[in-house]
Amino acid sequence: MKLEIVTKNYHVSDRLEQILVSKTRRLDKYFPDGDTPCKIVLTDQGRKCKMEIAINYHGNYIRAEVSGDTMYYNIDTCLPKIERQIIKHRDKLSKSYKMPEVPSEFEFVSDVEPVSPLAISKVKSFEVGRMTPEEAVENLDMLDHDFYVFVNDANDNVEIIYRRKDGTIGLLQPLI
């Protein structure tokens, strides 16, 4: 696995870097080719520290994020989280890319329930109007939904305005 450590307002000590390298090396058993990129982002947020681990395996993104008091605590919380996601999606990954079978004993996780694939329970069709992002925000507030789909007048692309968890508004612009 190709490990990339990125920091934001944080200095990584040599000891922390050694621990990150050794603990993430345990995830290599899930990715047989050694070229799988693993990006670790360490951020200092004042009294809290945030760690994000993102793995890109043949176009499939597996990501975990944790906030805690120290980075050492975050390592022990984030790695089991990402391993659970790998285990959850291993059937999808193995069918698509011939990933070898994963051993039955796992280093971080002891009990994982098998998850059935999600099925589409309802299909809804609607017309998409042409407008500016500002008009879409107004429509989002009027409809009292969490998102609003529209065609942007400026670039003729389908875009999505959504309400974020912190109450602010986000804009999704798909790349075509």
The 8 nearest C-alpha neighbors of each residue, nearest first, counted from 0:
[[1, 33, 35, 34, 36, 2, 27, 37],
 [2, 0, 36, 37, 35, 34, 3, 33],
 [1, 3, 37, 38, 0, 36, 4, 20],
 [2, 4, 38, 39, 37, 5, 1, 36],
 [5, 3, 39, 40, 38, 2, 6, 41],
 [4, 6, 40, 39, 41, 3, 7, 38],
 [7, 5, 41, 9, 40, 42, 8, 4],
 [6, 8, 42, 9, 41, 43, 5, 40],
 [9, 7, 43, 42, 6, 10, 44, 41],
 [10, 8, 7, 43, 6, 42, 11, 41],
 [9, 11, 12, 6, 8, 7, 41, 43],
 [12, 10, 15, 16, 9, 13, 6, 14],
 [11, 13, 15, 14, 16, 10, 17, 9],
 [12, 14, 16, 15, 17, 11, 18, 10],
 [13, 15, 17, 12, 16, 18, 11, 19],
 [16, 14, 18, 12, 17, 13, 19, 11],
 [15, 17, 19, 13, 14, 18, 20, 12],
 [18, 16, 14, 20, 15, 19, 21, 13],
 [17, 19, 15, 21, 16, 20, 22, 14],
 [20, 18, 16, 22, 17, 21, 23, 15],
 [19, 21, 17, 23, 18, 22, 24, 16],
 [22, 20, 24, 18, 19, 23, 17, 25],
 [21, 23, 19, 24, 20, 25, 18, 26],
 [24, 22, 25, 20, 26, 21, 19, 27],
 [23, 25, 21, 26, 22, 27, 20, 0],
 [24, 26, 23, 27, 22, 28, 21, 106],
 [25, 27, 24, 28, 23, 29, 30, 82],
 [28, 26, 30, 29, 25, 24, 0, 31],
 [27, 29, 26, 30, 31, 25, 101, 24],
 [30, 28, 27, 26, 31, 101, 98, 85],
 [29, 31, 27, 28, 32, 35, 33, 98],
 [32, 30, 33, 29, 28, 27, 98, 99],
 [33, 31, 34, 30, 35, 0, 27, 29],
 [32, 34, 0, 35, 31, 1, 30, 27],
 [35, 33, 0, 32, 1, 36, 30, 31],
 [34, 36, 0, 33, 1, 56, 37, 32],
 [37, 35, 1, 55, 0, 54, 34, 2],
 [38, 36, 54, 2, 53, 1, 3, 35],
 [37, 39, 3, 53, 52, 4, 2, 54],
 [38, 40, 52, 4, 51, 5, 3, 41],
 [41, 39, 5, 51, 6, 50, 4, 42],
 [42, 40, 6, 50, 49, 7, 5, 39],
 [43, 41, 7, 49, 48, 9, 6, 8],
 [42, 44, 48, 9, 8, 45, 49, 47],
 [45, 43, 47, 48, 46, 42, 49, 8],
 [44, 46, 47, 43, 48, 8, 42, 68],
 [45, 47, 44, 68, 48, 43, 67, 69],
 [48, 46, 68, 44, 67, 45, 43, 66],
 [47, 49, 43, 67, 66, 44, 42, 69],
 [50, 48, 66, 42, 65, 41, 43, 67],
 [51, 49, 41, 65, 40, 64, 73, 66],
 [50, 52, 64, 40, 39, 63, 65, 53],
 [51, 53, 39, 63, 62, 38, 64, 40],
 [52, 54, 62, 38, 61, 37, 39, 51],
 [55, 53, 37, 61, 60, 36, 56, 62],
 [54, 56, 60, 59, 36, 58, 57, 61],
 [55, 57, 59, 58, 35, 54, 60, 36],
 [58, 56, 59, 55, 96, 35, 60, 92],
 [57, 59, 56, 55, 60, 54, 61, 92],
 [60, 58, 56, 55, 57, 61, 54, 92],
 [61, 59, 55, 54, 62, 58, 56, 53],
 [60, 62, 54, 53, 55, 59, 84, 81],
 [61, 63, 53, 52, 60, 54, 81, 64],
 [64, 62, 52, 81, 51, 77, 80, 53],
 [63, 65, 51, 50, 52, 77, 62, 66],
 [64, 66, 50, 49, 77, 73, 51, 67],
 [67, 65, 49, 48, 50, 47, 73, 64],
 [68, 66, 48, 47, 69, 73, 49, 65],
 [67, 69, 47, 48, 46, 72, 70, 66],
 [70, 68, 72, 71, 67, 48, 73, 47],
 [71, 69, 73, 72, 74, 48, 68, 50],
 [70, 72, 74, 69, 73, 75, 15, 18],
 [73, 71, 69, 70, 75, 74, 76, 67],
 [72, 74, 70, 76, 71, 75, 77, 67],
 [75, 73, 71, 77, 76, 72, 78, 70],
 [74, 76, 72, 73, 77, 78, 71, 79],
 [77, 75, 73, 74, 78, 79, 72, 80],
 [76, 78, 80, 74, 79, 73, 75, 65],
 [77, 79, 81, 80, 76, 74, 75, 82],
 [80, 78, 82, 107, 81, 77, 76, 83],
 [81, 79, 77, 83, 78, 82, 63, 84],
 [80, 82, 84, 78, 83, 63, 79, 85],
 [81, 83, 85, 79, 84, 80, 78, 86],
 [84, 82, 86, 80, 81, 85, 87, 79],
 [83, 85, 87, 81, 82, 86, 88, 80],
 [84, 86, 82, 88, 87, 83, 89, 81],
 [85, 87, 89, 83, 84, 88, 82, 90],
 [88, 86, 84, 85, 89, 83, 114, 113],
 [87, 89, 85, 91, 86, 90, 84, 92],
 [88, 90, 92, 86, 91, 85, 93, 87],
 [91, 89, 93, 92, 88, 94, 87, 86],
 [90, 92, 88, 94, 89, 93, 95, 96],
 [91, 93, 89, 95, 90, 94, 96, 88],
 [92, 94, 98, 97, 90, 96, 95, 91],
 [95, 93, 91, 92, 97, 96, 90, 98],
 [94, 96, 92, 93, 97, 91, 98, 90],
 [95, 97, 93, 98, 94, 92, 57, 91],
 [98, 96, 93, 94, 95, 99, 92, 100],
 [97, 99, 93, 96, 92, 100, 94, 30],
 [100, 98, 97, 101, 93, 31, 29, 30],
 [99, 101, 102, 98, 93, 29, 89, 103],
 [100, 102, 99, 103, 29, 28, 89, 86],
 [103, 101, 104, 100, 105, 28, 29, 99],
 [102, 104, 105, 101, 100, 109, 106, 86],
 [105, 103, 102, 106, 109, 108, 101, 107],
 [106, 104, 108, 107, 109, 103, 102, 101],
 [105, 107, 108, 104, 109, 25, 79, 82],
 [108, 106, 79, 105, 109, 82, 78, 83],
 [109, 107, 105, 110, 106, 79, 83, 111],
 [108, 110, 105, 111, 107, 104, 106, 103],
 [111, 109, 108, 112, 105, 83, 113, 107],
 [112, 110, 113, 109, 108, 83, 86, 87],
 [111, 113, 114, 110, 87, 115, 86, 83],
 [114, 112, 111, 115, 87, 86, 116, 110],
 [115, 113, 112, 116, 87, 117, 111, 88],
 [114, 116, 117, 113, 118, 112, 87, 88],
 [117, 115, 114, 118, 113, 88, 91, 87],
 [116, 118, 115, 119, 114, 120, 121, 88],
 [119, 117, 120, 116, 115, 121, 122, 114],
 [120, 118, 121, 117, 122, 116, 123, 115],
 [119, 121, 118, 122, 117, 123, 116, 124],
 [122, 120, 119, 123, 118, 124, 117, 125],
 [123, 121, 124, 120, 119, 125, 118, 126],
 [122, 124, 121, 125, 120, 126, 119, 127],
 [125, 123, 122, 126, 127, 121, 148, 128],
 [124, 126, 127, 123, 128, 148, 122, 149],
 [125, 127, 128, 124, 149, 148, 129, 150],
 [126, 128, 149, 125, 150, 148, 129, 157],
 [129, 127, 149, 150, 130, 126, 148, 151],
 [128, 130, 150, 152, 151, 149, 127, 131],
 [131, 129, 152, 151, 134, 150, 128, 132],
 [130, 132, 134, 133, 151, 152, 135, 129],
 [131, 133, 135, 134, 136, 130, 151, 160],
 [134, 132, 136, 135, 131, 137, 130, 138],
 [135, 133, 137, 131, 136, 132, 130, 138],
 [134, 136, 132, 138, 133, 137, 139, 131],
 [137, 135, 139, 133, 134, 138, 132, 140],
 [138, 136, 134, 140, 135, 139, 141, 133],
 [139, 137, 141, 135, 140, 136, 142, 134],
 [138, 140, 136, 142, 137, 141, 147, 144],
 [139, 141, 137, 143, 138, 142, 136, 144],
 [142, 140, 138, 139, 143, 137, 144, 136],
 [141, 143, 139, 144, 140, 138, 147, 137],
 [144, 142, 140, 141, 139, 145, 138, 146],
 [145, 143, 142, 146, 139, 147, 140, 162],
 [144, 146, 162, 161, 143, 147, 139, 163],
 [147, 145, 161, 160, 144, 162, 139, 159],
 [146, 148, 160, 159, 139, 161, 149, 135],
 [149, 147, 159, 158, 160, 127, 146, 157],
 [150, 148, 127, 128, 158, 157, 129, 151],
 [151, 149, 157, 129, 156, 155, 128, 158],
 [150, 152, 155, 153, 130, 131, 156, 154],
 [153, 151, 130, 155, 129, 131, 154, 150],
 [152, 154, 151, 155, 131, 156, 130, 150],
 [153, 155, 156, 152, 151, 150, 157, 131],
 [156, 154, 151, 152, 150, 153, 157, 129],
 [157, 155, 150, 154, 151, 158, 172, 173],
 [156, 158, 150, 149, 151, 155, 148, 159],
 [159, 157, 172, 149, 171, 148, 150, 156],
 [158, 160, 148, 171, 147, 170, 149, 161],
 [159, 161, 170, 147, 146, 169, 171, 148],
 [162, 160, 146, 169, 145, 168, 163, 147],
 [161, 163, 168, 145, 167, 166, 169, 146],
 [162, 164, 166, 167, 165, 168, 161, 169],
 [165, 163, 166, 162, 167, 168, 161, 145],
 [164, 166, 163, 167, 162, 168, 169, 161],
 [167, 165, 163, 164, 162, 168, 169, 161],
 [168, 166, 163, 165, 162, 169, 164, 161],
 [167, 169, 162, 161, 163, 166, 160, 170],
 [170, 168, 161, 160, 162, 163, 171, 167],
 [169, 171, 160, 159, 161, 172, 168, 158],
 [172, 170, 159, 158, 173, 160, 169, 161],
 [171, 173, 158, 170, 174, 159, 157, 156],
 [174, 172, 175, 171, 158, 157, 156, 159],
 [175, 173, 172, 156, 171, 157, 158, 154],
 [174, 173, 156, 172, 157, 158, 155, 154]]
